[in-house]
Amino acid sequence: MNLQQLIQAIKGNSHSLQDLAHLLQQLQVSEESLRNQPQKVIDALSVVDPSRESLGYLFLLHSVGSQGLPDQGNAQFLATASAFVGNCEVDQIRLAPDRFSSLCRQMKDHAGALGSPKLAILPLKIGLQKLAPTPEHVTPIHADFVFSCLQAKQYNAAANTLQQTIYDVEPSKTNLKPTDLLLYCYYGGMIHIGRRRYSEALQIFLQGLTAPTHVVNAITVATYKKYALVSLIHNGSLTALPKFTPASVMRFIKAEAQAYTDLATAYTSKTQQDLPNAIEKHQGQFAEDGNMGLVKLVLAGRTKRAIQKLTQTFLTLSLADIAQQVGLQSAAEAEGHILRMVDAGEIFAEIDAAAGMVRFLEDPEQYTSSGALQRLNTTIQASFSLAQRLQEVNTQVSLDPAYVSKLNARDKGDRFPDDPSDLDAEPQSLAYSFQDE
Amino acid sequence: MAVSPTQVSSQLIAAGQYGDVASQLDVMELQTTDLDQWPHTLQLLGHMYNGDIEDARFAWKRASDTHKQSSELKAALAVLQQLWNKNYQGVWPALTSFQWSESASPLVLAIATRQRQHAIQLVSCAYSSIQPARLAALTGSTPDEALQSKHA
């Protein structure tokens, strides 16, 4: 059908779900021809209503964007697309998640090419909210959104979105590819690192590292490297990856991230010089990975760890002794460190300036205040809802037809076969296998 | 835009809503490419007032090289650096040695007040005994004032 007819179809069939399904097919078939007449399509955009004929508008706009990215980007396209994302009807665009997320990617590219990546931030945020079936779903737009925030140095613009825990992926509804999830976790972690929220960074990095997979992505390797460094900075040791991390990831790490494992070993070593030596030895690798900044933070964090270790052995210690034990220049420097650590809640101590002594204290938290009880209550509630969510997923899986049929196939091997010719069949050959699909 | 960012922030400051300056400016910044007259200093100070030192640092990074030459922005950066390093003593000269503009002064004063309260609280839980001179240095006051506030 030609463009005029297509516009008629858009105008006529954008009202009921049935019509829209039909329209979707027509649009998909016409995409090729749309690509051959870019100027006419641009003109057509002015007669189609983005808020009521969103599906048609989406395909038209997307084909304009598919023409390729000019070196300087196209401000007009970006402005039109941004307005569309704000005005489009959610139900319509959800019928074509692949085109919608692709359009958002085009917007991110254009904003970058224009030298103003921040222009994509607000539209992409609206876009991901519209495409995701629930706020707990992740979409390809999530990755592009966080990337734009990174590029534009608007780190806190991503804060609210990153705070939302992701529980669901539904590629059929969001067109999510594995790399999109991995990129979201990697970029998200980088945002957290920039804002010095290290425990959030570790959490989101872990989500990327433990995503089920058979092959290892370069993104996963990069994620692990940053995870290792942040773990050293925040926890003082390289926390081992959980048991449910894919085996392929574990193997790859042993091979690819040797420099980082060395660093972790040197960090906890008793010999002071081991850590600077390890850093110098692997400096090239760290620099190539873009991680020198984090490595320096790891080194700086060692003083803090050393002081914390002292609290395990001593009840009181003089400031001069602390300085000497930990390798600082003066008692005053030690006092400064202690003060900062008390401020950050990393240590409980009392400085007796008159005597030049520090008394290390226990955590004064008795968990009897109403605030503490409230925190405990919130955590318990969160555990309950997580357990419930797990139960629901468990039920879903056990009702899944594919799972049930495999379960039956396995059982067949264990029972005494009704058909005598089955006597030869080994139980193992009918056993449930994970590698099937 | 109908209202300029400088106007918006000035209104907020005049109303004593120091906590909202940074968030308003952040949102407006996302929607405009014309940053010639952008109140970078107020944005920086606004984030520092909220204790969002990292966000303040990125706000500074986003400023153009021309803006970074402004003496007031440089002064705000000096305060930021002290706060970033948790240099409780160093922050006071940084806050008081510069002649702040009329629009920035109230915000700087608010930051100083907050910093002083924070320092007093920190000292009361981290020190069992402290010299008056040290207390004064940490709270940005003279030794006599410091003794007064300790009793308060």
Interface residues (C-beta under 8 A of the other chain):
Chain A: S116 K118 L119 I121 L122 A152 K153 Q154 Y155 N156 A157 G194 R195 R196 I338 L339 R340 V342 D343 A344 A349 E350 I351 D352 A353 A354 A355 R359
Chain B: D26 E29 L30 Q31 T33 D52 E54 D55 F58 K61 R62 K86 Y88 L122 C125 A126 Y127 S128 S129 I130 Q131 R134
